[in-house]
Amino acid sequence: MDIDVNNLRSITTVISFVVFIAIVRWAWSKSRSSDFQEAANLPFEQD
């Protein structure tokens, strides 16, 4: 099988898209909600 530059670019694009979707799903998952809420309130905490 001969892999040319266009096939390599296509494979890279598909892998990048899959990684992007995985990151979005991780960021919007309900299990991460409390961690992000805590991080959002850090500037308002007083010492």
N, CA, C and O atoms as CSV, one atom per row, in Angstrom:
chain,resi,resn,atom,element,x,y,z
A,1,MET,N,N,0.847,-1.186,0.000
A,1,MET,CA,C,0.000,0.000,0.000
A,1,MET,C,C,0.886,1.240,0.000
A,1,MET,O,O,1.781,1.394,0.831
A,2,ASP,N,N,0.613,2.091,-0.933
A,2,ASP,CA,C,1.404,3.311,-1.076
A,2,ASP,C,C,0.636,4.466,-0.444
A,2,ASP,O,O,-0.453,4.819,-0.897
A,3,ILE,N,N,1.211,5.050,0.606
A,3,ILE,CA,C,0.565,6.178,1.286
A,3,ILE,C,C,1.163,7.467,0.737
A,3,ILE,O,O,2.360,7.718,0.876
A,4,ASP,N,N,0.326,8.270,0.119
A,4,ASP,CA,C,0.810,9.548,-0.379
A,4,ASP,C,C,0.440,10.654,0.610
A,4,ASP,O,O,-0.198,10.404,1.633
A,5,VAL,N,N,0.846,11.856,0.290
A,5,VAL,CA,C,0.661,12.990,1.184
A,5,VAL,C,C,-0.818,13.278,1.433
A,5,VAL,O,O,-1.188,13.618,2.556
A,6,ASN,N,N,-1.651,13.155,0.442
A,6,ASN,CA,C,-3.076,13.447,0.603
A,6,ASN,C,C,-3.748,12.457,1.546
A,6,ASN,O,O,-4.601,12.847,2.343
A,7,ASN,N,N,-3.377,11.186,1.467
A,7,ASN,CA,C,-3.927,10.209,2.404
A,7,ASN,C,C,-3.472,10.500,3.828
A,7,ASN,O,O,-4.256,10.390,4.770
A,8,LEU,N,N,-2.217,10.869,3.981
A,8,LEU,CA,C,-1.700,11.204,5.301
A,8,LEU,C,C,-2.422,12.422,5.875
A,8,LEU,O,O,-2.731,12.453,7.066
A,9,ARG,N,N,-2.687,13.405,5.053
A,9,ARG,CA,C,-3.426,14.598,5.499
A,9,ARG,C,C,-4.855,14.235,5.904
A,9,ARG,O,O,-5.371,14.753,6.895
A,10,SER,N,N,-5.483,13.361,5.153
A,10,SER,CA,C,-6.844,12.931,5.477
A,10,SER,C,C,-6.875,12.176,6.813
A,10,SER,O,O,-7.748,12.411,7.649
A,11,ILE,N,N,-5.932,11.288,6.996
A,11,ILE,CA,C,-5.860,10.532,8.250
A,11,ILE,C,C,-5.611,11.465,9.431
A,11,ILE,O,O,-6.219,11.311,10.490
A,12,THR,N,N,-4.717,12.430,9.245
A,12,THR,CA,C,-4.430,13.403,10.306
A,12,THR,C,C,-5.663,14.241,10.638
A,12,THR,O,O,-5.923,14.523,11.808
A,13,THR,N,N,-6.412,14.635,9.632
A,13,THR,CA,C,-7.625,15.414,9.854
A,13,THR,C,C,-8.661,14.614,10.631
A,13,THR,O,O,-9.276,15.138,11.559
A,14,VAL,N,N,-8.858,13.377,10.273
A,14,VAL,CA,C,-9.837,12.530,10.956
A,14,VAL,C,C,-9.412,12.291,12.406
A,14,VAL,O,O,-10.244,12.372,13.310
A,15,ILE,N,N,-8.148,12.003,12.638
A,15,ILE,CA,C,-7.665,11.790,14.011
A,15,ILE,C,C,-7.809,13.057,14.833
A,15,ILE,O,O,-8.209,12.989,15.996
A,16,SER,N,N,-7.496,14.203,14.264
A,16,SER,CA,C,-7.647,15.476,14.983
A,16,SER,C,C,-9.102,15.744,15.335
A,16,SER,O,O,-9.396,16.214,16.434
A,17,PHE,N,N,-10.008,15.454,14.421
A,17,PHE,CA,C,-11.427,15.656,14.683
A,17,PHE,C,C,-11.916,14.736,15.802
A,17,PHE,O,O,-12.690,15.159,16.662
A,18,VAL,N,N,-11.473,13.493,15.793
A,18,VAL,CA,C,-11.871,12.549,16.848
A,18,VAL,C,C,-11.342,13.016,18.207
A,18,VAL,O,O,-12.056,12.937,19.207
A,19,VAL,N,N,-10.112,13.494,18.250
A,19,VAL,CA,C,-9.547,14.007,19.501
A,19,VAL,C,C,-10.319,15.233,19.966
A,19,VAL,O,O,-10.588,15.374,21.159
A,20,PHE,N,N,-10.676,16.116,19.053
A,20,PHE,CA,C,-11.459,17.302,19.406
A,20,PHE,C,C,-12.804,16.919,20.015
A,20,PHE,O,O,-13.200,17.477,21.038
A,21,ILE,N,N,-13.504,15.980,19.400
A,21,ILE,CA,C,-14.795,15.529,19.912
A,21,ILE,C,C,-14.626,14.893,21.286
A,21,ILE,O,O,-15.465,15.092,22.164
A,22,ALA,N,N,-13.566,14.139,21.481
A,22,ALA,CA,C,-13.311,13.513,22.787
A,22,ALA,C,C,-13.078,14.568,23.865
A,22,ALA,O,O,-13.568,14.420,24.985
A,23,ILE,N,N,-12.345,15.618,23.548
A,23,ILE,CA,C,-12.101,16.693,24.519
A,23,ILE,C,C,-13.396,17.432,24.848
A,23,ILE,O,O,-13.647,17.754,26.010
A,24,VAL,N,N,-14.212,17.701,23.842
A,24,VAL,CA,C,-15.491,18.379,24.081
A,24,VAL,C,C,-16.395,17.523,24.959
A,24,VAL,O,O,-17.021,18.036,25.886
A,25,ARG,N,N,-16.469,16.236,24.680
A,25,ARG,CA,C,-17.300,15.341,25.502
A,25,ARG,C,C,-16.782,15.287,26.933
A,25,ARG,O,O,-17.575,15.266,27.875
A,26,TRP,N,N,-15.465,15.263,27.110
A,26,TRP,CA,C,-14.883,15.238,28.454
A,26,TRP,C,C,-15.212,16.534,29.204
A,26,TRP,O,O,-15.570,16.498,30.381
A,27,ALA,N,N,-15.090,17.670,28.524
A,27,ALA,CA,C,-15.323,18.957,29.174
A,27,ALA,C,C,-16.786,19.151,29.551
A,27,ALA,O,O,-17.072,19.793,30.562
A,28,TRP,N,N,-17.716,18.617,28.771
A,28,TRP,CA,C,-19.137,18.809,29.029
A,28,TRP,C,C,-19.776,17.640,29.773
A,28,TRP,O,O,-20.997,17.606,29.921
A,29,SER,N,N,-18.977,16.683,30.244
A,29,SER,CA,C,-19.558,15.545,30.953
A,29,SER,C,C,-20.050,15.976,32.333
A,29,SER,O,O,-19.491,16.887,32.945
A,30,LYS,N,N,-21.077,15.330,32.805
A,30,LYS,CA,C,-21.663,15.679,34.093
A,30,LYS,C,C,-20.716,15.379,35.244
A,30,LYS,O,O,-20.787,16.043,36.278
A,31,SER,N,N,-19.843,14.410,35.099
A,31,SER,CA,C,-18.918,14.082,36.176
A,31,SER,C,C,-17.880,15.186,36.395
A,31,SER,O,O,-17.324,15.285,37.489
A,32,ARG,N,N,-17.607,16.005,35.399
A,32,ARG,CA,C,-16.649,17.105,35.519
A,32,ARG,C,C,-17.300,18.410,35.951
A,32,ARG,O,O,-16.600,19.387,36.217
A,33,SER,N,N,-18.610,18.443,36.025
A,33,SER,CA,C,-19.330,19.681,36.306
A,33,SER,C,C,-18.931,20.289,37.649
A,33,SER,O,O,-18.711,21.497,37.730
A,34,SER,N,N,-18.836,19.491,38.686
A,34,SER,CA,C,-18.501,20.031,40.007
A,34,SER,C,C,-17.071,20.583,40.032
A,34,SER,O,O,-16.814,21.597,40.681
A,35,ASP,N,N,-16.150,19.934,39.340
A,35,ASP,CA,C,-14.775,20.438,39.292
A,35,ASP,C,C,-14.707,21.787,38.590
A,35,ASP,O,O,-14.007,22.690,39.047
A,36,PHE,N,N,-15.423,21.930,37.493
A,36,PHE,CA,C,-15.410,23.193,36.766
A,36,PHE,C,C,-16.150,24.286,37.543
A,36,PHE,O,O,-15.760,25.452,37.482
A,37,GLN,N,N,-17.191,23.933,38.258
A,37,GLN,CA,C,-17.904,24.916,39.072
A,37,GLN,C,C,-16.995,25.429,40.182
A,37,GLN,O,O,-16.975,26.625,40.472
A,38,GLU,N,N,-16.247,24.526,40.800
A,38,GLU,CA,C,-15.299,24.918,41.843
A,38,GLU,C,C,-14.213,25.829,41.266
A,38,GLU,O,O,-13.849,26.823,41.894
A,39,ALA,N,N,-13.699,25.508,40.095
A,39,ALA,CA,C,-12.678,26.335,39.458
A,39,ALA,C,C,-13.230,27.704,39.072
A,39,ALA,O,O,-12.510,28.701,39.128
A,40,ALA,N,N,-14.498,27.759,38.682
A,40,ALA,CA,C,-15.109,29.037,38.300
A,40,ALA,C,C,-15.253,29.965,39.498
A,40,ALA,O,O,-15.226,31.185,39.339
A,41,ASN,N,N,-15.406,29.407,40.690
A,41,ASN,CA,C,-15.593,30.220,41.888
A,41,ASN,C,C,-14.284,30.581,42.592
A,41,ASN,O,O,-14.311,31.304,43.588
A,42,LEU,N,N,-13.154,30.103,42.109
A,42,LEU,CA,C,-11.865,30.407,42.752
A,42,LEU,C,C,-11.573,31.905,42.866
A,42,LEU,O,O,-11.064,32.323,43.906
A,43,PRO,N,N,-11.864,32.735,41.865
A,43,PRO,CA,C,-11.556,34.157,42.024
A,43,PRO,C,C,-12.380,34.856,43.113
A,43,PRO,O,O,-11.989,35.918,43.598
A,44,PHE,N,N,-13.494,34.279,43.489
A,44,PHE,CA,C,-14.369,34.921,44.474
A,44,PHE,C,C,-14.093,34.489,45.909
A,44,PHE,O,O,-14.662,35.048,46.846
A,45,GLU,N,N,-13.226,33.502,46.087
A,45,GLU,CA,C,-12.898,33.058,47.441
A,45,GLU,C,C,-11.947,34.054,48.080
A,45,GLU,O,O,-11.056,34.596,47.426
A,46,GLN,N,N,-12.149,34.284,49.362
A,46,GLN,CA,C,-11.291,35.209,50.087
A,46,GLN,C,C,-10.410,34.442,51.060
A,46,GLN,O,O,-10.816,33.427,51.626
A,47,ASP,N,N,-9.228,34.936,51.237
A,47,ASP,CA,C,-8.304,34.292,52.186
A,47,ASP,C,C,-8.598,34.720,53.608
A,47,ASP,O,O,-7.922,34.279,54.538
